[in-house]
Amino acid sequence: MQGRPDDTPSGPDADSVDSVMPEGEHMTQLHPGVIPSLERPVTEATDLSGHLEVFLDRHADALVGFRRDLHMHPELGFTEYRTTARLVEQLKEAGLEPRVLPKGTGVICDIGPADGPTIALRADIDALPLPDEKDVSYASTVPGISHACGHDVHTTVVLGAGLFLAEQAAKGLLPGRVRLLFQPAEENPGGALDVIAAGGLVGVDRIFGLHCEPRFEVGELGVRPGPITAACDKVFVKVTGPGGHTARPHLTADLVYALAKIVTELPAALSRRVDPRSSLSLVWGRMNAGSVANAIPDQGLAEGTVRCLDDEAWHRAPDLMRSLLDSVAGAYDVEASLEYVRGVPPTVNDSASVQMFRDAGSAVLGHDKVVTAPQSLGGDDFGYYVEAVPGAYGRLGVRTPGMPEYDLHRGDFDVDEGCIPVGVRILVSTVLTALCDVPRATVPDDLESAGA
């Protein structure tokens, strides 16, 4: 397990936790009491910092317990029924009115008045089809499925931020609305489109999200303007032509040779038809043709992925690839067909939203703890949101200081749970910064039909 030899949680806010929060228990039940209120609505992001610390003193253990409960009961995309029920339970207990998405998993929940700007927070709630290899008390109880990408942390952090903001909204302290988007099926991917189709972005001015980053230590926030994750598409090429004996290749299309040329020449040709700063790349993962040494087959297949950090280049990629494929295949007298399967768009962070993230992170962590996040050629369907509204995706440090990295999408991945209150602080500060400063850039009401 990351950062510690046993399953004792790390971080000053979690050192008393020795179990998960039982199903049916609520954070308000575990930590009764009233936080002292201001007498006026928030005008600065720091106005509620003291109140947030009181909240975290009361609720940090319960949040860690909630994360462990999710970790023990992971669910794959569009099957997150238990996770959805647990979220609805907590949100209703806080006096909110959560709305479950039409397919039965995922939640949208509004907090605060509608007469100001609206800021959305997104958390993905699904798990991965990977066995949990950790020896901890809260390891996955579902064979072959685990939270190996930190979505249990994302969900808990957004829930914690939402519960605190709900308390402040009940006292009339929020100068706008916060919308929580608990999204199903990021790993599929495509759950973001379901959220958008359900009206999740209608009226939203900005959107923010955090993703676990094991390369960063707890207490660090990674931000980056512009592209931060890549588009990721799948391509399937089928080549056909007359086969025959290898002793007489001139009487055939010599299909294996032609397929090899396509596999080697197409990536290079594609990369030279777009701005190199777009990082457009075609990488093959599978190639198959023939079954014996002395026979030229009559068909062959190649499969791969196209990744790109630039939205314009991404939109051009399918037509470019079809044109180049025809050119290469034509030289060897074979027929080539292309199936181009769109994945997620690149996630391109809005500069103003990134600055809000940076300012908020600096206020709660210190300037030296807000660092530049590296670009990733991995995909994330957060890109659909920032295609529609301004927003930013940040990286939440989850590694215990001084300890080795445990990479995402591995069965031994875990986090230092001290990252949970840190993430809550970052998101609350970001929301308040945005509510106080955001210019109105609201999505039109007809967005509900987009992406359906």
N, C-alpha and C positions, 0 to 999 in steps of 0.2 A: 504494500500500500504506500501511496505517495506520502513522503515526509514524516512517517512515523512507523515504528515496528509493530504496533498493534492497532486496534480500532478506536483508540482514544482520540477524540477530535482535537485538532490544533486550534490555537488562537485564543485570545483572552475572553472572547465572547461565547465560547462554546465549551469551556473546560469542565463544566459540571454535567454535561449531557452523558447519560449512560444507556439510553434506550431511544427508540423511535417514539414519535407522538402517536398514541393509539388512535385507530380509526374511530370517529365519533367525538373525539375531544377537540376543543377549539382553543385557539390562542387567547381569545378573550376570557375563556373559562380558566385557563392556566395562569393568566396574569391579570387579575382584576385591578381596577383603579382608574383614576382620571388624570390625564396629563394637563398641567396648567395651560390655560389658553391665553392667546393674545387678545387684544381688544379691537384689532383692526385687521383687514385683509393683508395678506403677504404682499410686500412691494419689493423685497430683496430676497435672493435665494437663501441667504444666511439667517433670515428671520426665525426659522423654525429649527435651527441646528441643535439648540439645547433640548427642545422637545423631542427631536429624533433620538438623541442619546438616551433620554429617559425611556422612550419606546423600546429601543434596542436592549437596554438593561433588562426590561421586562420580557421581551419576546425573542431574544436571540436563541435561547435554548430550544424554544418551541419551533423556531424556524429550522434549526438543525435537525430536530426530530422529524419535522415534516419532510425535509429533503431525504432523510434516511428511509422514511416510509415509502416515498416514491422510488428510491433506489432498490428497495426490496421487492417492489411490484412493478417492474418495467413493462411497458406495452408498446407494441409496434404501431406504425402509422395507421391512422383511421380505426384503431382498435383501443384507443386510450379511454375506455369507458370508466374504469375505476379512477384514473387520474382526474378525469373531468368531474366525476362525482365528488371527489375530495376537494377540488377547487370550488365547486358550487357551494359545498357545505361551509367552507371557510368564509367565502364572500357573503353568503346570506347571513351568517352569524354576525358579520360586521355591519349588517343593515343595508347591504347592497342588493342590486337586482341583476344578477348575472344572467346571460342569455346563451344557451347552448346552441352550437351551430347545427344546421339542418341534418347533417349526417350522424349526429349524436355524440360527436367528440369535438373538443375545443370549446372555448368560452370567450365571449365578449362582455365586458363589464365597464360601465361608465361611472365616474366618480366626479362629483362637484357640479357647479352650475354650467348651463349651456350658453350663457350670455357673454362668455369670454373666449379666448383661443382654446383649442383642444389639442392636447399632446398625447400621443399613443406610445405605449410601452409594449413591446412584443417579446413573448417567451415561447420557444418551441417545446412541446411536451412529450414527444415520442422517443422511443429507445431504439437500440440497434439489435439485429439478429446475431449477436456475439455472446458466447458464454462468459459469465463473470468468473474470473480466475483469482479474485482476492479472497484472503482468509480473514474476513471481518464479520462481526455480528450482523451487519446490515447488508450482507451480500444478496444478490438477486435470488429470489425464491422461484423464479421462472426459468426452467431449463432452456439454454440457448439464446436467452435475451438479457440484455443488460443496458444500463445507462453509461455507455462507454464514450459518450460525447458531451457529457455534462448538462444535458437538458433538464435533469432533475434540479440542478443548481440554478439554471436560468429561470425555471418555473418558480422556485422558492424565492429567489431574489425579487422577481416582479411581484409575486404575491405579498412579500414583506413590504415593499415600497407602496403597493396599493392599499394595504391595511393601514399603514401610517397616514397616507394621504386621505383615506376615507375618514379617519378621526378628525383631521384638520378641516375637511370639507363640511363635516357635521357641525363644526363650530363657525362656519362661514369664513374660513381663512384662505380658501383657494380662490385666486383671481381668474379662474377658468376651469376647464374640464380635463380630466385625465381618463383615457380609455385604455383598459387592459386587454391585450389580445393574447390569449393563450391558444397558440396555434397547433393543430395536429399535423403530423406527417411532413415534417421538414426533410426527413431522410429519404422519403419516397422518390422525389420530392413532390411538392405541389399543393400542400396545405395552405400556403399563403393565398393561392387563388380562391380557395373556399372561403377564407376570411374576407377577402375583397368582395367576392360575390354576395356575401351575407351583409354587406354594408359596413364592414369594419373600418374603412377609411373615409366614409362619408363625414364631412365636417372636420376632418383631421388637418391640422396645420403643420405638424411635424411628428416624426416617429423616431424612436430610439430603441436600440436593443444591445444586449451584451452577450458575448460568447466566451466561454472558458478558454483560457490561454495558458497551457502548462509551461510555456517558455518564460512567462512572467511570474514574478513572485507575488504572493498575497500582499495587497496594499499598492499594487501597480495597476495603472489603467493604460491600455494601448489605444491610440487614436490615429487616424490617417485621413486626410482629405482626398477626394477622388476615389478611384477604384481600390477596393480592399479585398474582395473575393471575385473569382472569375465566373464567367458563363461556362457551362459545361453541357455539351451536346454529345450524342452518340451517332456514329456513322456506320453504315453497313454497305459494303461494296460487293456486288456480285458480278463476276466476269464469266462470259460464256464464249465458246468457239469450237470449231471442229477438233476433236481429239485424234489420237492415232499412236503409232509406234514411235518410240524415241529414236529409232534408226532413220526415220523419215520426217523430221520436224518441218521440212519445207512443204510438206503436204498437210500440215496442221496449222493451227494458230499459235503453237508453242505457248500454251496458256500459262503454264507455271512461270515461264520467263516474263511474259507480259504482266502477270500479277505482281511479280517481284519488282518490276519497273514502276508499276503504279504505287506500290507500297513505299518505295524509296524516293521517287520523284515528286509525288503529290505533296508531301509535307513541305519540301523545299520551295516548290512553285507557289504554294498557297501563302507561305510566309512572306514572299516577295511581291505579293499583290496588295499588301496593306501596309500601313504605317508600322514599322517595327516596334514602336512604343506601345502598340496594342497588345503585344505578347500573344498574338494568335498562334496557336500550336495545334498540330494534328499528330497524335501519338497512337500507334497501332497496338492493340492488345491481343489480337487473335488473327491467324492466317491459316487457311486450310485449302489444300488442293491435291487431288490424286490419292492413290492408295498403294501403288506398286512402283518399282524403280524404272521399269521399261515401258510404261504407258503414259502418254500425255493425256491428261483428263480433259473433259469438255466443259468443266466449270470449276470455279474457285471462289473463295470468300475471304474477305478481310473485314475486321471490325476494329473500331477505335473510338477515341474521344477527341472532340475539338474543344479547346479551352481558350478563353479570350477575356482580357480586362477592359476592353473598349466597347462601348455599346454600339457605335456605328459599325465597327469592323465585325462585330458579332451578327448584326443584322445582314451584312453583306455575305457572310461566310457560306451559306448554302448555295447561292447562285454561283459564287466564285468556284466552289468545289465541283459543282456539276460541269461547269465550263472546262476546268482544268482536267477533270477526269476524262471527258470526251476527247480532249486533245491528246492525252497520254495514251489512252486505249486505242485511239484511231491509228496511231503509228505502228501498232502491232496487230492490226486487223482482228481485234476482238470486240465484242459487245460488252459494255459495262453499264450497270445500273446502280443508282445511289438511293439508299433510304436514309434520309437525314432526320433524326429525331431530336426535336428541341428539348433542352433541359431548362435550367434556370438562367436568367440573365445575369450579367455582372452586377455586383453590389457597388454602386458608385456613391460615395458619401458626399453630401452637400457641405460645402466649406463653412457656411454659417452655423450649421448644426454641429459640425465637428468642433468649432470654436466654443459652442455652448458646452459640449462634452468636456473640452479641455478646461474651460473656466470652472465648471462644476467639480471636476476631478481635482484640480489644483486647490480649490477651496477646502475640500474634505480630506485630501491625501497629502497635499504639498506639491509645489511646482515640480520638484525633482522626481516625483512618482508618476507623472503623466509622461509617457514615452511614445515614440513613434512605432506604430504597429507595422509589421511587415505585410506586404501583399501576399495573398495566397491564391494559388491556381485551383484550390478546391472551390466547390460551388455551395451557395446557400440561397434559399428562396426569399431571404430578406430583400434580395434585389428587386423582386416584384413591387415591394412597398415603395422603395425609393425611386422606382420608375414613375410612380404616381404622385408622391408627395415628397417634400424635402425631408431629409433624415440622415441619421448616422448610425453605424454599427461599430461598437467598440469591443476591445479585448480585455477581459477581466482576469487579472493574475490569480492563479489558483495553486501555485507551487509553494511549498514551505521553503522559506529562505535557507539557502545552503544545501538543499537536497536535490537529487537528480530529477530529471524530467521523466514523466510517464505520459507517453503520447496519447492523443485522442484516437478513438477507434481501435483500442486494444483492450483485451479482457482484464488487464491489471490496472487500467486507468482509474484514478481516484483524485480527490482534491483535498487540500487543506481547508477545512470547513470555516476557518476564519475569513474566507473569501465571501461568505454569505452576508454578514453585516456590512462588509466593505461594499459589496455590490448594491445593497439597499441604500447606503449613504450616497453612492454615486448617482443612482437613478433618481432618488428624491431630490438631490441638489440639481440634477440636470432638468428635471421636470419644472422645478420652481424657477430656475434660470430661464427656461423657455417660456413659461407662462408669463413671466414679467417682461420678457424682451421680444418675443416672437412677433414678426409682422404677419398679418393675416395672409395665408396662402391656401385657403381652404379648398378641398376637393369638391367639385360640383356634385349635386345630389345624384346625377345620372351615372356616377362611377359605380353604383351598385350593380349595374348590368355589365360592367367591364370585367373581362377575365372569367366570366361564367362558363 
